Amino acid sequence: MKRFFQPVEKDGSTKKPTLSQSDKNDDNGEISVDGTKNEPLKFLTWNANSFLLRVKNNWPEFTNFVASFNPDVIALQEVRMPAAGSKGAPKNQGELKDDTSSSREEKQIMMRALSSPPFRNYRVWWSLSDSKYSGTALLVKKCFQPKSVLFNLDQKASKHETDGRVILADFETLRVLNTYAPNNGWKEEENSFVRRRKWDKRILEFVLRSSDKPLIWCGDLNVSHEEIDVSHPEFFSAAKQNNYVPPNKEDCGQPGFTLAERKRFGNILKEGKLIDAYRFLHKEKDGEGGFSWSGNPIGKYRGKRMRIDYFVVSEKLQDRIRACEIHGHGIELQGFYGSDHCPVTLVLSEESPNSRESEVSN
């Protein structure tokens, strides 16, 4: 493998990076008295489909993309890095595994990547599965300081969701929720339909419970809300696995595009007073670049695409949505950086002093 990163010390530690003048003068957000910024404004979400593989194989291209967009917050899903802890012992889902020679090597590769620009300007939080499955990460520019970072929908300290599917950062004026929603599956069984129904119920409970502060909910939500959100609605509606047909017609079809999932998602948006930021700005179907997931270029899913990666924001933020873009397109998966998902970005305008005064008076 080509060496793109700075070497690390033998014990796997990295030297603390020093900020360049350009890093210090980054112009996103308002500077507070202590030098931190009050509120992130630029966000990026991406299902990396194994972050380690992306580091090994696609890092220069993804690095250039991040440097160009310059997000304040990067939300990653499906990182597929195992949590720390030896076999049979309790795992530390907030730390990368490093108790074997192979896991130490993988951790060093990851740390090299994240200690190189522009990533060295971010603090990283992990929520990991026991094995190389699922998992999320949240990178926040060091000039921003979350009041708290939690790893579960119940907002309990130190608890992580199963498979590391949640990271919740609470800032002064808003919350950022990074989730990797479980796949609905094809059959009525414990780890399929039931699991997804429970997840959707808990998401609804979370957004209703957290309405005191504007929310930015992002990640791979594993649902395409409307027909406009898939390239071939009839194909996905009729999709089957091994000719199995669920007893409930609303569970039929491609996971992520069943009527049951789409109705539950719509209800979460309605009851939680939330807006799908991309669809808010892009009313028409874009057959080339309007989808965040694309099927394998070989086989029956060639050219079949879905929009399952989102920025969902509180209605209170509606007037501040300046841009929400999907950055991949085409059957050749341009802009996907090796994953089957492409990055999605959100840009907010700064909160006006008048809006703050209005909230206080109310």
N, C-alpha and C positions, 0 to 999 in steps of 0.2 A: 504494500500500500504506500502511496506517496505520502510524504510527511508535510502536512499543512499546518502543524501546530507547534507551539513552543514546547521544548522538552520539560518534563516534570522531574522533581527530585525522586530518588530511589524509593522513598517510603510512600510515594503516591501523592504527597502534598504538593501544592502549587504556591508559588510566590504571590503575595497579595498584589494585584495589579494597581498601578497608579493611573489616575485619570489624566488624560491629556487636556490641554486648554479647550479644545473643541468639545471634549466630553463634558467638561465643567459648564460650558456655555450653551449646552443643548437648550433650544428655545421652546420646548413643549411644556405648557403648564405655568402656573404662577409660583414664584419663589417665595418661600416663607422666611421668617427671620432666621431660623437655624440652618438655612441652605437647602432644605428639602422642598419638594413641590407638593402642592395641596391635592391635586387631582390629576390622574392620568387621562389623556384625551385620545390616544392612538392605540388601537388594540389589534392583535393578530391571533387567529386561532388556526390550528392545523392538526389533523390526525396524521402522524408521521408514519404509521404502519411499521413500527420498530425504529425508534430514534437512533439507536446504535448503528443500524444499517445505513440510515441517512447520513450519519456522521462519517462513516467509512466510505460511502460511495457517492454522496451527493452534496457534500458539505460546501465546497466553493460556491456552487450555484445558489444554495439556500442562504449562505452567508451574505452574498451580494444582494439578494432580495431583502433580507432583514436590514442590512446597512442602508439600502435605498429607501425603504419605507420608514425605518427608524421608529418602531413601535415603543410605547411606554410599557405595555404589558404583552407578553407572549404566552398563550395558553396552548399546551400540547396534550394530545391524547394518544392512546395506544403506544406508549413509549417502550413497553416490553423490556424493561430492565427489572431484574428480581430485587426484592427487598433484602436488607441485611439480616443475617441470622443463619446459624448453622442448621443442618438438616435435623428435623424433629424438634427444634427449639422455636420459641415465639419469635416472630419477625418484627423488625423495626421498619415499618412501611415508609418512613420518612428518610431513610438512608439507603444508598446503593450497596448491594452485596459486595463484599471484598474478602471473604474468608477462604477462597480457593485461588489457585494460580490463575485460572481462566477468568474468574470474576474480578480479580485485582487488575488484570490486564484490560478488561473491558471498562472498568471504572476509570482507569488511567486515560484511556482513549477519550472517554466522555469528558473528563476533567480538563484535558488538553483543549478540547474543542470549546468548552465553555469558559476557558480562561483566555481565549484569543478574542480580538476585537471582531464584531462589536459586542459579543456576549459577555465579556468581562465587566461590562458596565451594568450587568443585571445581577440581582440576587435570585437564587433558584430554590423553589420548594418542590419536593417530590411527594407523591402518594402512589405507592407501588404495590403490585401483587406479589404473592409468594414466589411465583415463577415468572418466566418470560412471557407474560400475558397481560393484556390490558395496561393499566397504570396511566397516570397523568403527571404533568409537570407545569409549574407556573413560574415564569421569569418576569420580574418586575425591576424596572430601572432603579438603581440605588438612590437616585434623588427623590424617589417616592417612598414613603414609609407607611405600609398598612398598619392600622391600629391592631389588627389581629389576622392570623391566617389559620383557618380550620380545615378539616378534611372529611367532613360528613354533613349530611343534610339536617341532622339534629342539632348542629352547632354546639357540640360537646367537645371540650378540650381533650386533646391527645388521641381521640378516637378517629380511626380511618374507616371509610367505607370498604366493604369487601371488594377486592380486586383493584383498589385504589382509584375509584371512579370520580372522585370529587375533590376539588380544592376551592375554598371560599376565602377571598381576600376582602377585608372590611376596611375601606378608606374613610376619610373624614366625611365626604359628601355622597359616596355611593359604594355599592358592593359589586364585586366581580365574582361570578360563579362559573368555574370551569368544570364541565362534566363530560364523561364518556358514557353515554347511555347504553345499557345492555341491549343487544340485538333481540328483537321480538321472537325470532325463530319461526319454524314452520309447523310445529306440532304442539298440541295441548299437553304439556308435561312440566314438571317442576322447574326446570331451568330454562323455560321458554316463555310461553304466553303468560303464565302466572307471575314469573319474575318481572316481566315488563309492566304488567298491570300494577304490581306493587310499587315499582319504581315511579311510574307516572303519578300514582296516588301520593307518594311522598314528595315528589317535585311540587305538586299542587299545594300540598300542606306547607311546604317551605316558602313558596312565593306569597301565599296568603299571610303567613306568620311574619314575613320580612318586609311588609309594605311600608314600614316607617322610613325607609331610605331607598332612593332609586337603585334599581338592579340592572346590571349588564350580565346576562346569562349567555355563555358561549360554549362552543365545543361541537363534538360529533353527537348530535341528538338522535341520530338513527331513525329519523322520520321525515318523509316528504309530505308536507301538509296538504297541498292541493295538486290537481292534475298538471298544472303549469310547472310544478316542481320536479317532474320526471320527463325524460325524453320520449318515452313510449308508454303512455298510460295503459293501453289495452294489454300490452305485453306484461307489464308489472302486475296488473290486476288479476290476470289469469295464470300467473306463475305458480308452479307446483314443484315439490320435491318428492321424487319417487312416487308420483301420482297420488300422494296423500291429499285428501280434502278434509279440512277441519269441520267439525259438526256445526259450528257457528259461522255463517256466511261472512260475517264481518271480520273474521280472522283469516279469510282466504287471501292468497296472493303473496307477492314479494314482501318479506319482512321490511318494515319501514314504510310500506305503502298499503297496508291493510286498512279497511274502513275503521276498525276499532282503534288503532293507533292514531289515525288522523283525527278522529273525533275527540279523543282524549287530549291530543295536543291543542286542538282548537279551543277546548274547554279551559286548558291551562292558560292560554293567551287571554281569553275573555275574562275569566274569573280573577286572574292575576293582574289585569289591566296592563298587558304587555304587548309590544309591537315587534313584529318580524322586521328588523331594520332593512334587510336586503329587499324584501318585497315592498316595503314602504316606499323605497326609492325607485324600484324597477318593476313597473306594473305589467310590462309585456314579457312574453316568453322569449328567451334568448337560446336558440337551439345550439349555438356553438359554445358560448361561454357562461351559461346560466346555471351550471350544475357543478357541485363540488366533489362528487364521487363519480368515477367512470369504471365500467366493467373491463375485464381482461380483454386486451385487443385481439385475443385468440379465443374463438368459441362463440356460444350463443349470446353472450353479453357484450360482444363487440359493438361499440357505438351506443350502448344502453347506459344512460346516465341518470343520476339522482342528485337532488340538492338536499343533503342531510346534515350539513355543517352550517351553523347559524350564529348570528348575534341577535338575541332577543332582549329588548330593553324596555324599561318602564315607560308608560305613557308620559310621565313627567319629563323624560328626556327627548321626546319626539321632536321638538323644535330645535334641538341641538344636534340632530343627526346630519352630518355634512357629507359623508360618503360611507358606503358599504359595498365592497367589491369582492368578487370571486376571481382568483388569479390563475386559473387553469383553463385550458380549452382544447378541443380537438380529440380525435380518436388516438392521436399519437401522445396524448397526455402531456402536452407542453405546459410547463409551469406546475407540474405535480411533484417534481424533485424526487422521483423514485417511488413515491407513495401512490396508492390508488385514490387518495384524497388530495385536494389542492388547498393552499392557504386561503383564508377569507379575512378581510380587514374591515375595521370600523374606525371612523374618525368623528369625534364630537367637537363642537365649538366650545369655547370657554363659557362657563356659567356667568351670566351678567349679574352685576351687583343688584340690579332692580329685582331680578327673580329671587335672589337670596332674601332681600328685604320683604318681598311678598310672602315667602314661606314663613318667615319669622312672625309677621303680622297675623298670619292665619293660625 
